[in-house]
Amino acid sequence: MTNSLVPPAGPQRVLALAQLANSVGDGAYYVTSALYFTHVVGLAPGRVGLGLTVAWAVGSLVGVPLGRLADRRGPRGTAVLLALATAAAVASFLVVRGFLPFVLAACAYASAQSGLAAARQALLAGLVPAGERTGLLAHLQSTLNAGLAVGAGLGGLALHAGTRAAYLGVFALDAVSFLLCAALLLRLPAMTHVAVPRSHGLGVLRDRPYVLVTFLNTVLLLRMPLLSLGIPLWITERTEAPAWLVSALFVLNTGAVMVFQVRMARGVTGLASATRAVRRSGLVMLASCAVFALSSGVSPWVAVGVLVAGAVLQVVAEMQQSAGSWQLAFDLAPADRMGEYQGFFGTGVTVARTMGPLVLTALLVGWGTPGWLLLGGLMLAASYAMGPATRWATATAGPSKKALRQPVPVN
């Protein structure tokens, strides 16, 4: 990794190290958890899926109030407590032996994770100047992918061993990784406490332009389950390409984000450049979907080449959309309610992960080529709608947003 990919010393580097610490544990958890819950705990796969769906639904609901807590009590202390809560939730999986305890532990884990994400964003906003936030988030995304890759490798060793002790070791590693994350976050400087007025009624939901921006971003985030579910199903059900290509495309995506995300984010410095990046991502994503559709009905090695080309376009679109959405999420949120707003914006990830599998399975496996084109058209429409939505948000911005307000081009 070159120096240009390492955040500068100080709070930015500490945030990156905290991200690296818990992403290693999460990477190991992600590749082993399903088999642990089914083979070791003894739960039916359908019950595991139901429990996790309920858990992430709860997590999406509590993200906003936990974000408000970060605004009122300080993001550093809140982030540390939620990192400790996540460690405790992961550790509780070690003693889970039934469905109800599993659901309760999963709800605690998802809630703590959602709140931690919101508190971290509020912490970043308070410690990093506005013009440097998207660049730092690009660093953090690269760090996240690096940590997940290392963790996935460790999880693979546990899967190879296949023993109860190996699985328990992975969960213990994930719990320790969040303890280390909490310790690193404590090294950050304490932020000056600013009195935050209590939110009344629906809070962030009263900000209709921000709600619209979040909804459009959620549509664009349907790309998230594409790599883990949509493309694998497409390859095995609709093409003649070998199954090992699923793993190769995952490695390609992870490696590209690690190396190029920081560079892709450099040109995103305000609302105007953010909306341009999101709009470009929609065009590239439409091209990617069209290319993926061409992989059906051709010889195996032609399918491999087409799928690799589609995956390259997809990761380019992913990096552009990520950079643009990060900037929009911060610049359109009031400075004194950053945790609450970031908690709400983050629910888009949960909704995309929950609803995405249903949508992608219906479109890609059920409809084939028309489904790919419909998916690409949907993302293109959402990306182009982001410009008008952002202009609406800046036109109705309150005093705490005015300092970040700037013109957004019409085309």
N, C-alpha and C positions, 0 to 999 in steps of 0.2 A: 504494500500500500504506500503510495507516494505521500509526501508531506502535504500536498494540496488536498488530500482526502482526510487529513487529520485536523480536527478543530483546533483553534488557537488555545493556548494555555489559559487557565482560569475557569470560570463557571461553565463555559461551553464545553471544555474538555471533560470536566467532571460529569456533566449531563450525559456526554457520550459514553463515558466509562460505566455510569449507572445503567444506561441502555444496554451496553454490551453484557454486563453482569447478568441481568435477568433474562436477556434474550437467549443466552446459552442454555439456561435452565428450561426456558420455554420451548426451545427447539427440541430438546430431548423429550419433554413432556408431550409435544404434539405428535411425535411419531410413535409413541408407545402407549398413550393413554387409552385409546380404544381397545387395544388388546388386553391391557391391564384390567380394565373394568369388566370385560367379557370373560377372559380366561382365568384371572386371579380372583376378582371379586365374585364372578359368577353371574353377572347380570346378562339378560338377553340383549342382543344388539338393538332391537327396537326400543327397549326401555332406556338404554344408554342414549340413543338419539333423542328420545322424548325428554329425558332429564336435562340434557345439554341445551335443547331448544328452550325449555322453561327457564333455565338458568340465565341464558343470554338475553331472554326477554326481560327478566327481572333486572339484569345488569344495565340494559338500555334505559330502563325507567329510573334507576337510582343515579345514573351518571350526572344528571342536571342538579339534583339536590346536593350531591357530594361536591360538584363544582361550585355551588353556592357556598358550601362550607369552606372551601379553599379561599374564596373571595373574602369571607368574613373573618376567618381565623388565621389566615396566612397560608400560602401554597406550600412553603417548605415543610412546615410541621404536618400539614394534612397529607402531603405526599409521603413523608416518612411513615406516618401511622398506617396509611393504606398499603404501603409496601410490606410492612410488618403483618397487616391483616391478610395480604395475599399469601405470605409465607405460612401463616397459620392455617389458611384454607387448604393450601397444597398439602401441608403436613397432615391435615385431618383425613385426606384420602387414604393415608396409610392404615387407618383403623376402620374405614368404611366397610361394612359387610352386608348391607341391604340397600334396597331401592330408595326408601325414604331418606336415610342418612346420606346416600349419594346425592340426591336432589338438593338437600340442604347444604351440603358441602360445596356442590357445584354452584349454587346460588351465591354463596359467600364468596367463592372464587371469582365469579363473573362480576359481582358487584364491586369487589375490591379492585379488580382490574380496570373496570370502567371508570371508577372514581379516580384511580391512580393516573390514568391517561389524562383526565381533565385537569387534575392538580398539577401534573407535569407541564401541561401546556400553559397554565397560568403562571407557573414558576418561570418557565422560559420567557414568557412575555414580560415578566417583571425584571428579569436579569439581563436580557439581551435587547439591544436597540432594535427598533422596528425594521430598519433596513437590513439587518443581519439575520432575522428570524428564519426566513425561507432557506437561506444558505445553511444555517445550523440544522434545520429539519432535514435537509438533504444529507448532511453528515450523519445524522441520527438514523436515517433510513438505511444508509450504507452500513452503518454499525449494526443495526438490527439484523440485516440480512447475513452479515458475517457471523454474528452470534448464533442465529438460527441454524446456519450451515454447520458450525462446530457442534452445536447441541444435537442436531439431527444425526451427525456422525456418532456421537456418544450414545444416542438412543438406538442407533443401528446395532451397536455392540450389545446392548441389552436385549434387543430382539434376537440377535444371533444366539446369545446364551439361553434365552427363553425360560429362565428360572424366576421364581417368585422373588428371590433376593435381588436379582438384576433389575426387575421392575421397581421394587421398593427403593433401590439405590437411585434410580432416575427421579422418583418423586422427592427423595431426600435432597438430591442435587438441586432440583427446582426450588425447593423451600429455602435452601441455603443461598441460592442465587438472589432471592428477593431480600434476604437479610443483608447480603452484601450491598445490594442496591440501596437499601435504607441507610446503611452506614455511609455510603458515598454521598447520598443526598444531604446528609447532615454536614458534610464539608462545605456545602454552598453557603454563601453569606445570607444572613437573615434579612428579609426585606422589610422596609419601613412599613408599619401597619397603617393602613388608611381606612378610616371608617366607611363602611359600605352600607348604604340604605337597604333595608329589607325589601326583597322582591315581593310584589303583591300579586295574588291571583295566579295567572298562567306564566308570569315571568317572561322568559325569552320567547314563549309562544305568542306573545303580543307583538313581537317584532316580525311582522308578516314578510317583509323582504328577506330577512335572514332565514326565516323558515323556508321560503322558496329556494334560496341558494342552497340550503342544506338538502332539500328534496332533490334538486337537480344533481347535486354531488352524489347523493345516494344512488341515483340511476347510473351515473358514471362508474360507481363502485361495484356494479354488477360484474366488472372485470375480475374482481377478487376470487370468486369461486370458479372462474373460468379455467384457471390453470390447475386447480386441485380436483375439479369435478367435470366441468364441461368438456374440456379438451380430452381428458382420459376416456370419457364415455364416447366421444366422437371417434377417437382413434380406434377403440376396440369394437364399436358397433357399426361404424359407417365407412371405415377405410381398411385398406389392406396393409397398412404400416405395422411394423413390429411393435409389440407392447412395451419393449424397453425404451422406446422413444419418449414415453411419458416422463420417465426419470430424466432423460437427457434434456428435454425442454424445461423441466423445473430447474435443473442446474444452469442452463443458459439464462433463464430469467433472473435467478438469484445472483449469478455472477455479473450480469449486465448492470443490475441495480447497484451492486457493490462498487463497480468501477466508474459508472457514468452518471449516477444520480446527481452528484455534486455539480458536475459540469452542466448537466441539463437545467439545473436550477439557477445558474448564475445570471441568466438574463431576466429572471423574474424578480422585480424590485418594487412593484406597486400594483395597484388595481388594474391599470391599463395592460401592463405586460402579463399579469395573471390571467385576465380574460382571453388574451391572445393565445397563451399557452394552452388553456382549456379548450379553446376553439380548434387549435391545431390538433390536439389530442383526439377530438371527435373525428376529424378527417382521417387521421392515421388509423384510428380504431375501425372505421368503416372499411378502409382498405384491408386491414388485417382480417376482418370477418369475411370479406369477399375472397381473400386468398385461402383462408381455412376451408371455405366451402368447395374450392377447386380440388381439394385432396380426396374427395370421394369419387370412386369409380375409375381410378387410375392404378397403375402398377405399384407394387410396394415401395420401390426406391424413388419413383416420381412422387409418391405421396409423402415420403420422408422429406424430400427437398421442399415441397410446397408447404408442409407443416412447419419446417424450420423457418422458412421465409415469413409465414404468418406469425410465428412466435417472436421473431425479431421486430416486426411492426407492432405487435401487441405490447412488448416491453417498452418500446419508444413511446407509445401512447400512454402507457402507465406512468412513466417518469414525467412526461409533460403534464398530465392531469394532476399528479401528486403535487408538483411544484406550484401549479396555479391554485389548487384548492387550499394549500397551506397558507398562501398569501391572503386569499379571500377570507378564510376563517378568522384570521387575526385582524386584518384591516377593517373588516365590517363589524367587529365586536366592540362594544364600549370598554374602555380601558379599566373601569372600576368593576366590571362584571365578567372578566375574562374567563374565570373558571366555569361559571354557569354557561356561558355561550359555547366554550370549547366542549363542555360535557354534552351539550345538545348536538353540536356539529358531529361529535364522535359517535352518536347513535346511528349515523348513516352506515358506519362500518358494520355494526351489529345487525341492522336491518338487511343490508346487502348479503351478509353471511347467512342470515336466516331464510330470506326469501329467494336469494339467488339460486340455490340448488333447484327449487321448484320451477323457477322461470327458465333456467338454462336447460334443464332436462326436457321440459315441454318443447322449447324452441329447437334445440339442436338434435336431440335424439328423436323427437316426435315429428318435426317438420323438415329436418335436413337442411338443404341449401336455402330455401325461403326463410327458415328460422335464423340462419346466420345473417342474411341480408336484413331481416327485420331487427335483429339485435344491433347490428351496425347502424341502421337508420335511427333507432331509438337513442343510441349514444350520441350520434351526430346532432340530433334535434336538441338533446339536453345540453350539449356543449355550446351550441349557438344561442340557446336561451339564457345561458349564464351571463352574457353581456347585458341584455335588457334588465335582468334581475339585479345585477350589480349596480346599474345606473339608478334603478328604483331605490336600492338600499342607500346609495350615497345621497340621493335627493331627499330622503326622509331621515338622514342621520341626525342624531341628537348631539348636544354639545360635546360629549365625551368621544364622539367619533370624528368631529370636524377636523381635528388636527391631521387625521390620516386621509381626509377626503381629497380626491384628485379626479380630473376628468377621465371618463371611460369612453373610448372611441366607439362610434356606431358600427363601424365595419372593420 
